[in-house]
């Protein structure tokens, strides 16, 4: 089983947006909770928990942070054009 180092986990948690920002990023991408959860491969309840302040398990943390950063960057680029 792949273990995440404490350093990597700490860095990812530092990059994880505030819960309100997580929700805003998803909404700005015009994704419903169901769409996001389905595309990500988790339950609607998991995404709602993460947006409510919960932390994804190590299995999902890196992917979740990366996806939010990608969506946020895409939105910023879209806003600038």
C-alpha positions as CSV (number, residue, x, y, z in Angstrom):
1,X,0.0,0.0,0.0
2,X,1.3,3.5,-0.9
3,X,2.0,5.6,2.2
4,X,2.1,9.4,2.0
5,X,5.0,10.9,3.8
6,X,4.1,13.4,6.6
7,X,6.0,16.1,4.6
8,X,3.9,15.5,1.5
9,X,0.7,15.4,3.4
10,X,1.5,18.7,5.2
11,X,2.4,20.3,1.9
12,X,-0.9,19.2,0.3
13,X,-2.9,20.3,3.3
14,X,-1.2,23.7,3.0
15,X,-2.3,23.9,-0.7
16,X,-5.8,22.7,0.0
17,X,-8.2,25.7,-0.4
18,X,-10.5,26.9,2.5
19,X,-13.8,25.0,2.4
20,X,-15.7,28.0,1.1
21,X,-13.2,28.3,-1.7
22,X,-13.5,24.6,-2.6
23,X,-17.2,25.0,-3.1
24,X,-16.8,28.3,-5.0
25,X,-14.2,26.7,-7.4
26,X,-16.6,23.8,-8.1
27,X,-19.5,26.1,-8.7
28,X,-17.6,28.5,-10.9
29,X,-16.7,25.5,-13.0
30,X,-20.5,24.9,-13.3
31,X,-20.2,21.5,-11.7
32,X,-22.9,20.1,-9.5
33,X,-22.0,18.1,-6.4
34,X,-23.2,15.0,-8.3
35,X,-21.2,15.8,-11.4
36,X,-18.0,16.5,-9.5
37,X,-18.4,13.4,-7.3
38,X,-19.2,11.1,-10.3
39,X,-16.2,12.5,-12.3
40,X,-14.0,12.2,-9.3
41,X,-15.2,8.7,-8.4
42,X,-16.5,9.4,-4.9
43,X,-19.9,9.9,-3.3
44,X,-21.8,13.2,-3.2
45,X,-21.6,12.9,0.6
46,X,-17.7,12.8,0.3
47,X,-17.5,16.0,-1.8
48,X,-20.1,17.7,0.5
49,X,-18.0,16.7,3.5
50,X,-14.8,18.1,1.9
51,X,-16.6,21.4,1.1
52,X,-17.8,21.5,4.6
53,X,-14.3,21.4,6.0
54,X,-13.5,17.7,6.0
55,X,-10.1,16.5,4.6
56,X,-10.0,13.8,1.9
57,X,-8.3,10.6,2.8
58,X,-4.7,10.2,1.6
59,X,-6.0,8.2,-1.3
60,X,-7.8,11.2,-2.7
61,X,-6.0,14.2,-1.2
62,X,-3.4,14.8,-3.9
63,X,-5.9,14.4,-6.7
64,X,-8.4,16.7,-5.1
65,X,-5.9,19.4,-4.5
66,X,-4.6,19.1,-8.1
67,X,-8.1,19.2,-9.5
68,X,-9.1,22.3,-7.5
69,X,-5.9,24.0,-8.5
70,X,-6.5,23.2,-12.2
71,X,-10.1,24.4,-12.1
72,X,-9.0,27.6,-10.2
73,X,-6.2,28.3,-12.7
74,X,-8.6,27.6,-15.6
75,X,-11.1,30.1,-14.2
76,X,-8.4,32.7,-13.6
77,X,-7.2,32.4,-17.2
78,X,-10.8,32.6,-18.4
79,X,-11.5,35.7,-16.3
80,X,-8.4,37.4,-17.7
81,X,-9.4,37.0,-21.4
